[in-house]
Amino acid sequence: MQSEPETVCNVAISFDRCKITSVTCSCGNKDIFYCAHVVALSLYRIRKPDQVKLHLPISETLFQMNRDQLQKFVQYLITVHHTEVLPTAQKLADEILSQNSEINQVHGAPDPTAGASIDDENCWHLDEEQVQEQVKLFLSQGGYHGSGKQLNLLFAKVREMLKMRDSNGARMLTLITEQFMADPRLSLWRQQGTTMTDKYRQLWDELGALWMCIVLNPHCKLEQKSSWLKQLKKWNSVDVCPWEDGNHGNELPNLTNALPQGANANQENLGQCKSLEYQHLPAHKFLEEGESYLTLAVEVALIGLGQQRIMPDGLYAQEKVCRNEEQLISKLQEIELDDTLVKIFRKQAVFLLEGGPYSGLGEVIHRESVPMHTFAKYLFTSLLPHDAELAYRSALRAMRLLVLESTAPSGDLSRPHHIASVVPNRYPRWFTLSHIESQQCELASTMLTAAKGDVQRLETVLESIQKNIHSSSHIFRLAQDAFKIATLMDSLPDITLLKVSLELGLQVFLS
């Protein structure tokens, strides 16, 4: 193919304290990011700084000239660019010669080559108009032509800015959010009572996650956080702003493929994870000896997973609770636990078991609290080689599923219509209940496997299963699991496990 003819572009880049503050290029290309010519010049300046001659600020150079030199300088400048600057030069000359002009009331003159004051705010150049136009264009394409991918690239750029503590991160996210709020499809969906597509809702989820990163940034000033809070409240008050819980429609959800089921649910994802090597980087500013960014990250993850939280109302939000929990656990499973991290696990497990209303493993939890089965299974397998007693205490505490234990309020038997009005509202709308019960079964099966050969622990696990698991199909599955574990080919049958299998099987037949 014939190559494009070579073109020469005039590029100007202004930078201040190692940040590009403005760019211009004669190519005329408009985009959110810099054109190739600006990037090329920037790289040239970085890689070959000696090839770019540095000058003193023009005000310093002019100060060194005498009157004749100054006159020659101005006249040559006008001669070279007379068509562009002559009208401006004549206007400025008239104002300078007029004693009462505004220009003569100001001391000195501006110098665009001198840079900003040390106290002035400085940030990277961002073409706000182009950000708005591009996001609007991507949204108008409705997920076609790779627009979703382009929006995710923008989100990734915001994350990169936040990582570099670039103030443009919040500015750029504000511009993106404004375009999302102005999307005409929001009002259309609200009028029609239809739900937004999953892809579009995932984009909104990413918006929310990025705003959380911004408002939780410990390096931000209180005035900034106050300003963002005001802005977020303003957006939240708009009628078309989507609910985090999704639409509370009356349609029955189809959860066939919504969430992973069974014993291999994570593989009572991992295969795709890249093998990463995590290391302890010392955090000198923290008080306790031996702490690192890795220990702090793991501890925060355990605190978040173990916090008590009420199950949200909407289908999508309930799916997101499960999905986010499993994603965070899969990240933790990439980390090899050493002695330091095991101490963190022990400490957090004890805190959660002894914790008050903030803990999902506390003695008393709300009836509609999100169950801890998935998290407890991970906690159990992690602690088992190091502290079996604590592992079983955590897992047994997590086995409960209070939402299925409530009994219907007693009614007047002479008024059947009164009972009918109460019973349908007995359970909340937990769309992910089948997945939750499956995870509860996984946790129980994991404990049965680990307790083989330990009569006391097997009896304790059996009691927990009989008390907390309400699904006959799951009890039957656990009976099968217990039988398989008890009769493995490489060892003698475990009599206690066989009794567990028999009792669970009988429970199914008698239920």
C-alpha positions in Angstrom: 0.0 0.0 0.0 1.2 3.5 -0.8 2.2 5.3 2.4 0.7 8.6 3.3 2.7 11.7 2.3 4.9 13.1 5.1 3.4 16.2 6.8 5.1 18.7 9.0 3.1 19.7 12.1 3.8 22.7 14.3 3.5 21.5 17.9 3.7 23.7 21.1 3.8 22.2 24.6 3.7 24.1 27.8 4.9 22.4 30.9 5.1 23.4 34.5 6.8 21.5 37.3 7.1 18.3 35.2 3.5 18.4 34.1 2.2 19.2 30.6 -0.3 22.0 31.1 -1.3 22.8 27.5 -0.8 21.5 24.0 -1.5 22.8 20.5 -0.9 21.0 17.2 -1.5 22.1 13.7 -2.7 18.6 12.7 -6.2 19.5 13.9 -6.9 16.1 15.3 -9.4 16.2 18.2 -9.4 13.5 20.9 -9.4 13.1 24.6 -5.7 12.2 24.6 -2.8 13.8 22.9 -2.2 13.4 19.2 0.7 11.4 18.0 2.7 14.5 17.2 2.4 15.8 20.8 3.4 12.4 22.1 6.4 12.3 19.7 7.6 15.7 20.8 7.2 14.9 24.5 9.2 11.7 24.1 11.9 13.6 22.2 12.1 16.1 25.0 12.3 13.3 27.6 14.8 11.1 25.8 17.0 13.9 24.3 16.9 16.8 26.7 20.2 18.1 25.6 18.9 18.5 22.0 16.2 21.0 23.1 17.8 24.3 23.9 16.6 26.0 27.1 16.0 29.7 27.2 15.6 32.1 30.0 12.1 33.5 30.4 11.6 36.1 27.7 11.1 38.8 30.3 14.7 38.2 31.5 16.0 38.4 28.0 14.2 41.6 27.3 15.6 43.1 30.5 19.1 42.6 29.3 18.5 44.6 26.0 19.1 48.3 25.6 16.6 50.6 23.9 17.9 50.1 20.4 18.0 46.3 20.8 14.4 46.3 22.1 13.2 48.4 19.1 15.0 46.1 16.7 13.5 43.1 18.4 9.9 44.3 18.2 10.2 45.5 14.6 11.7 42.2 13.4 9.0 40.3 15.2 6.3 42.4 13.5 8.0 42.0 10.1 8.2 38.3 10.3 4.6 37.9 11.5 3.1 41.2 10.3 -0.2 39.7 9.0 -0.9 38.0 12.3 0.4 40.4 14.9 0.4 43.9 13.3 -3.2 44.8 14.4 -2.5 43.6 18.0 0.9 45.4 18.0 -0.7 48.7 16.9 -3.5 48.3 19.5 -1.0 47.6 22.3 1.2 50.6 21.2 -1.8 53.0 21.4 -2.7 51.7 24.9 0.8 52.0 26.2 1.1 55.6 24.9 -2.2 56.5 26.6 -1.6 57.4 30.2 -5.1 56.6 31.3 -5.3 53.2 29.6 -6.0 50.0 31.7 -2.7 48.5 30.6 -0.8 51.3 32.3 -2.6 50.7 35.6 -0.9 47.3 35.9 2.7 47.0 37.1 4.9 44.9 34.8 3.7 42.7 32.0 2.7 39.0 31.6 5.3 36.4 30.6 4.0 33.1 29.3 7.5 31.6 29.3 8.2 32.3 33.0 6.0 29.5 34.4 3.6 29.6 37.3 4.2 30.7 40.9 5.4 27.9 43.2 2.1 28.2 45.1 -0.2 28.1 42.0 -2.1 24.9 41.3 -0.7 22.8 38.5 -2.3 19.9 36.8 -2.0 18.0 33.5 -3.7 19.3 30.4 -7.2 17.9 29.9 -9.4 18.8 27.0 -12.7 18.8 28.9 -14.8 19.5 25.8 -13.4 16.5 24.0 -14.0 14.2 27.1 -17.6 15.2 27.0 -18.0 14.7 23.3 -16.3 11.3 23.2 -18.3 9.9 26.2 -21.5 11.2 24.6 -20.6 9.5 21.3 -19.7 6.2 23.0 -23.0 6.2 24.9 -25.1 7.1 21.8 -23.7 4.0 20.1 -25.4 1.8 22.7 -22.6 -0.7 23.2 -21.9 -1.2 19.5 -18.7 -0.6 17.5 -16.6 -1.3 20.7 -18.0 1.7 22.5 -18.1 -0.2 25.8 -14.5 -1.1 25.4 -13.7 2.6 24.8 -15.5 3.6 27.9 -13.7 1.0 30.0 -10.4 2.4 28.6 -11.5 5.8 29.9 -12.2 4.3 33.3 -8.8 2.7 33.3 -7.3 6.1 32.5 -9.1 7.5 35.5 -7.7 4.7 37.7 -4.2 5.5 36.4 -4.7 9.2 37.2 -5.8 8.3 40.8 -2.8 6.0 41.2 -0.5 8.9 40.2 -2.4 11.3 42.5 -3.3 13.4 39.5 -6.0 15.9 40.2 -7.4 15.4 36.7 -8.7 12.0 37.8 -11.7 13.5 39.7 -12.2 16.1 37.0 -12.3 13.5 34.3 -14.7 11.2 36.2 -17.0 14.2 36.9 -17.2 14.9 33.1 -17.9 11.2 32.4 -20.6 11.0 35.1 -22.3 14.1 33.8 -22.6 12.6 30.3 -23.9 9.3 31.8 -26.5 11.3 33.7 -27.5 13.1 30.5 -28.0 9.9 28.6 -31.6 10.1 27.1 -32.0 6.3 27.5 -32.3 6.7 31.3 -35.6 8.6 31.1 -36.8 6.3 28.3 -36.2 3.2 30.5 -37.8 4.9 33.5 -40.9 5.7 31.5 -41.2 2.2 30.0 -40.5 0.5 33.3 -37.7 -1.6 31.7 -34.4 -2.5 33.1 -31.1 -1.3 31.6 -28.9 -3.9 29.9 -26.3 -5.8 32.0 -23.4 -4.2 30.0 -24.7 -0.7 30.7 -25.2 -1.5 34.4 -21.7 -2.7 34.6 -20.5 0.6 33.4 -22.5 2.3 36.1 -21.0 -0.1 38.6 -17.5 1.0 37.5 -18.6 4.7 37.9 -19.6 4.0 41.5 -16.4 2.1 42.3 -14.3 4.9 41.0 -16.2 7.5 43.0 -15.6 5.4 46.1 -11.8 5.4 45.3 -12.0 9.2 45.1 -13.9 10.0 48.2 -11.9 7.5 50.3 -8.6 8.9 49.1 -6.7 9.9 52.4 -4.6 12.5 50.5 -7.6 14.7 49.6 -8.5 17.9 51.4 -11.7 18.2 53.4 -12.9 21.0 51.0 -12.5 18.7 48.0 -14.5 15.9 49.7 -17.2 18.3 50.8 -17.5 19.5 47.2 -17.7 15.9 45.8 -20.3 15.0 48.4 -22.4 18.0 47.3 -22.1 16.9 43.7 -22.9 13.3 44.4 -26.0 14.3 46.3 -27.1 16.5 43.4 -26.8 13.6 40.9 -28.5 11.3 43.3 -31.5 13.6 43.6 -32.1 13.4 39.8 -35.2 11.2 39.0 -33.5 9.2 36.2 -30.4 8.4 38.3 -30.3 4.5 38.4 -30.7 2.8 41.8 -27.8 0.7 43.0 -30.3 -2.1 43.8 -31.6 -2.1 40.3 -35.3 -2.0 39.3 -37.7 -3.6 41.7 -39.9 -5.1 39.1 -42.4 -7.9 39.7 -40.9 -10.1 36.9 -39.5 -13.4 38.0 -35.7 -13.5 37.5 -33.9 -16.1 35.5 -30.9 -17.2 37.5 -30.0 -20.3 35.6 -26.6 -19.0 34.5 -26.4 -15.9 36.7 -24.1 -17.4 39.4 -21.7 -20.4 39.6 -23.0 -23.4 41.4 -21.5 -26.5 43.0 -18.2 -27.6 44.4 -16.1 -26.1 41.5 -17.7 -22.6 41.7 -14.5 -20.8 42.4 -12.2 -23.2 40.4 -21.0 -26.6 52.3 -12.3 -18.3 38.4 -9.1 -19.4 39.9 -8.0 -21.2 36.8 -8.0 -17.9 34.9 -6.0 -16.0 37.5 -2.5 -15.2 36.5 0.2 -16.4 38.8 1.3 -13.3 40.7 4.0 -13.0 43.2 3.1 -10.8 46.2 5.9 -9.4 48.4 6.0 -7.6 51.7 6.9 -3.9 51.2 7.6 -2.2 54.5 5.3 0.6 55.5 7.6 2.7 57.7 5.0 5.2 58.8 2.9 2.6 60.6 3.3 1.8 64.2 3.3 -1.9 64.6 6.5 -3.8 63.8 6.4 -6.2 60.9 3.5 -4.5 59.1 3.7 -4.1 55.4 1.4 -2.9 52.6 0.5 -6.5 51.9 -0.5 -7.3 55.5 -2.6 -4.1 55.6 -4.2 -5.0 52.3 -5.1 -8.5 53.4 -6.4 -7.2 56.8 -8.6 -4.7 55.1 -10.0 -7.4 52.7 -10.8 -9.6 55.7 -12.5 -6.8 57.5 -14.6 -6.0 54.5 -15.6 -9.6 53.8 -16.6 -10.2 57.4 -18.7 -7.1 58.0 -22.4 -7.6 58.6 -24.5 -6.0 55.9 -28.1 -6.3 54.9 -29.0 -8.1 51.7 -30.1 -5.4 49.1 -33.5 -5.6 47.5 -32.9 -5.8 43.8 -31.9 -8.9 41.8 -28.8 -7.3 40.2 -27.5 -5.9 43.5 -27.9 -9.3 45.1 -26.0 -11.0 42.3 -23.3 -8.2 42.7 -23.0 -9.0 46.4 -22.1 -12.6 45.6 -19.9 -11.7 42.6 -17.9 -9.1 44.4 -17.3 -11.4 47.4 -16.1 -14.2 45.2 -13.8 -11.9 43.2 -12.2 -10.5 46.3 -11.7 -14.1 47.7 -10.1 -15.2 44.4 -7.6 -12.4 44.7 -6.8 -13.4 48.3 -6.3 -17.0 47.2 -3.5 -15.9 44.9 -1.5 -14.9 48.0 0.7 -17.5 49.7 0.1 -17.3 53.4 3.3 -17.0 55.5 3.6 -16.7 59.3 2.9 -12.9 59.3 -0.3 -13.3 57.3 -1.5 -16.2 59.3 -1.3 -14.0 62.4 -3.5 -11.5 60.6 -6.0 -14.2 59.8 -6.1 -15.4 63.4 -6.5 -11.9 64.7 -9.4 -11.0 62.4 -11.2 -14.4 63.0 -11.2 -13.7 66.7 -12.3 -10.1 66.2 -15.2 -11.3 64.0 -16.3 -14.0 66.4 -16.3 -11.6 69.3 -17.5 -8.6 67.4 -20.7 -6.8 67.9 -23.3 -5.7 65.3 -20.6 -4.8 62.7 -19.5 -8.4 62.4 -21.2 -11.0 60.2 -19.8 -13.7 62.4 -20.9 -12.1 65.6 -23.3 -13.9 68.0 -26.3 -11.8 67.0 -27.0 -10.8 63.5 -29.9 -9.3 61.6 -32.3 -11.8 60.1 -31.6 -10.5 56.6 -27.9 -10.2 57.0 -25.8 -11.4 54.0 -24.7 -15.0 54.9 -21.0 -15.6 55.5 -20.8 -19.1 54.0 -18.5 -18.3 51.1 -16.1 -16.2 53.2 -16.2 -18.7 56.1 -15.2 -21.6 53.7 -12.1 -19.6 52.6 -11.3 -18.6 56.2 -11.7 -22.3 57.3 -9.4 -23.7 54.7 -6.8 -21.0 55.4 -6.8 -21.4 59.2 -7.2 -25.2 59.4 -3.5 -26.1 59.1 -2.5 -23.4 61.6 -5.4 -23.2 64.2 -8.0 -25.9 63.7 -10.1 -24.9 66.7 -10.5 -21.3 65.5 -11.2 -22.6 61.9 -14.1 -24.7 63.1 -15.5 -22.0 65.4 -15.6 -19.6 62.5 -17.1 -22.1 60.1 -19.8 -23.4 62.5 -20.8 -19.8 63.4 -21.2 -19.0 59.7 -23.5 -22.0 59.0 -26.6 -20.2 60.1 -29.2 -18.9 57.5 -31.6 -16.9 59.6 -33.8 -15.8 56.8 -35.2 -19.3 56.5 -35.6 -19.8 60.3 -38.3 -17.2 60.9 -41.8 -18.5 61.6 -45.0 -17.0 60.3 -46.8 -14.7 62.9 -49.7 -16.4 64.6 -53.1 -15.3 63.3 -56.7 -15.6 64.2 -57.7 -19.1 62.9 -61.3 -17.9 62.5 -60.1 -15.3 60.0 -58.3 -17.3 57.2 -57.9 -14.2 55.1 -55.7 -12.7 57.8 -53.3 -15.6 57.7 -53.2 -15.5 54.0 -52.1 -11.9 54.1 -49.2 -12.6 56.4 -47.7 -15.8 55.1 -46.7 -14.6 51.5 -44.5 -11.9 53.1 -42.8 -14.4 55.4 -39.5 -14.4 53.5 -37.9 -11.4 51.8 -37.3 -11.6 48.0 -33.8 -13.2 48.1 -33.4 -13.9 44.4 -30.0 -15.6 45.0 -31.3 -17.9 47.7 -30.5 -21.1 45.7 -26.9 -20.0 45.3 -26.6 -19.1 49.0 -28.0 -22.5 50.1 -25.5 -24.1 47.7 -22.6 -22.2 49.3 -23.9 -23.3 52.8 -23.8 -26.9 51.6 -20.3 -26.4 50.3 -19.1 -25.1 53.7 -20.7 -28.1 55.4 -19.1 -30.6 53.0 -15.7 -28.9 53.5 -16.0 -29.3 57.3 -17.1 -33.0 57.0 -14.1 -33.7 54.8 -11.7 -32.1 57.2 -13.2 -33.7 60.3 -12.8 -37.3 59.0 -11.4 -39.4 61.9 -12.4 -36.9 64.6 -15.6 -38.2 66.3 -16.3 -35.1 68.3 -15.9 -32.7 65.4 -18.0 -34.8 63.1 -20.8 -34.9 65.7 -20.6 -31.1 66.0 -20.7 -30.6 62.2 -23.7 -33.0 62.0 -25.6 -31.0 64.6 -24.9 -27.8 62.7 -26.1 -29.3 59.4 -29.3 -30.6 61.1 -30.0 -27.2 62.7 -29.2 -24.9 59.8 -29.7 -26.6 56.4 -33.3 -26.6 55.3 -33.1 -28.0 51.8 -33.7 -31.7 51.5 -31.7 -31.9 48.3 -28.7 -30.4 50.0 -29.0 -32.7 53.0 -29.2 -35.6 50.6 -26.1 -34.4 48.8 -24.2 -34.1 52.1 -25.3 -37.7 53.0 -23.7 -38.8 49.7 -20.5 -36.7 50.4 -20.2 -38.2 53.9 -20.5 -41.7 52.5 -17.9 -41.1 49.8 -15.4 -39.6 52.2 -16.0 -42.4 54.7 -15.3 -45.2 52.1 -12.3 -43.9 50.3 -10.3 -46.7 48.7 -7.0 -46.0 50.4 -8.2 -46.3 54.0 -10.6 -48.2 56.2 -14.2 -47.0 56.3 -14.8 -44.2 58.9 -17.6 -45.6 61.1 -18.5 -42.1 62.4 -18.8 -40.6 59.0 -20.9 -43.6 57.9 -23.3 -42.8 60.8 -23.4 -39.2 59.7 -24.3 -40.3 56.2 -27.0 -42.6 57.6 -28.5 -39.9 59.9 -28.6 -37.3 57.1 -30.2 -39.8 54.7 -32.9 -40.7 57.3 -33.5 -37.0 57.8 -34.3 -36.6 54.1 -36.7 -39.5 54.1 -38.5 -38.3 57.3 -38.7 -34.6 56.2 
